[in-house]
Amino acid sequence: MAINLKGRNFICLLDFTSEEIYYLLELAATLKIAKQKGIEKQPLKGYSVALLYRKDSLRTRSAFEVGMFSNLCDLQK
């Protein structure tokens, strides 16, 4: 069965089936291995990314920036 998550937002874990969660974990592992081997692609290149916070959260902001700046996208400050 092909997993199609296009157009869906990851807001709550309960919104996903166990198969979809397993797919996301496998995808994360695949992307991590590709990065370690130096053969990763930039799947978010050309996209704009924004976060809106209800409350200040330095930890969340820092974690997000580390993920984005780790070559997943062509991000400029």
MARTITOR-750439 format. One line per 8 residues: number of its first residue (from 0); their letters; for each residue x, y, z of C-alpha. Coordinates in nm, 2 decimals, decimal comma. Layout:
NUM	A	X:Y:Z  ...;
! end
This chain:
0	MAINLKGR	0,00:0,00:0,00  0,14:0,34:-0,10  0,14:0,60:0,17  0,03:0,95:0,06  0,07:1,23:0,31  0,05:1,51:0,07  -0,16:1,80:0,20  -0,17:1,67:0,56;
8	NFICLLDF	-0,03:1,85:0,86  0,15:1,68:1,15  -0,03:1,83:1,45  -0,14:1,53:1,65  0,01:1,18:1,65  -0,34:1,04:1,69  -0,43:1,18:1,34  -0,21:0,91:1,18;
16	TSEEIYYL	-0,24:0,54:1,14  0,03:0,31:1,27  0,13:0,24:0,91  0,17:0,62:0,84  0,38:0,66:1,15  0,60:0,37:1,06  0,64:0,52:0,71  0,75:0,86:0,86;
24	LELAATLK	1,00:0,69:1,09  1,15:0,49:0,80  1,16:0,81:0,58  1,35:0,99:0,86  1,60:0,70:0,89  1,65:0,70:0,51  1,71:1,08:0,50  1,96:1,05:0,79;
32	IAKQKGIE	2,16:0,78:0,62  2,17:0,98:0,30  2,29:1,28:0,48  2,57:1,08:0,65  2,68:0,94:0,31  2,67:1,29:0,16  2,41:1,20:-0,10  2,11:1,38:0,04;
40	KQPLKGYS	1,88:1,59:-0,17  1,71:1,91:-0,06  1,34:1,82:-0,06  1,24:2,16:0,06  1,46:2,37:-0,17  1,25:2,65:-0,32  0,99:2,64:-0,04  0,92:2,90:0,22;
48	VALLYRKD	0,90:2,77:0,58  0,74:2,96:0,87  0,64:2,88:1,22  0,39:3,07:1,43  0,41:3,04:1,80  0,13:3,09:2,05  0,40:3,13:2,33  0,77:3,20:2,32;
56	SLRTRSAF	0,96:2,87:2,29  1,33:2,90:2,24  1,38:2,52:2,26  1,13:2,46:1,98  1,26:2,74:1,76  1,62:2,62:1,81  1,53:2,26:1,72  1,35:2,37:1,41;
64	EVGMFSNL	1,63:2,59:1,29  1,89:2,31:1,34  1,67:2,08:1,13  1,63:2,33:0,85  1,99:2,44:0,84  2,11:2,09:0,83  2,08:2,09:0,45  1,72:1,98:0,42;
72	CDLQK	1,65:2,31:0,25  1,82:2,61:0,10  1,74:2,84:0,39  1,87:3,19:0,42  1,85:3,41:0,73;
! end
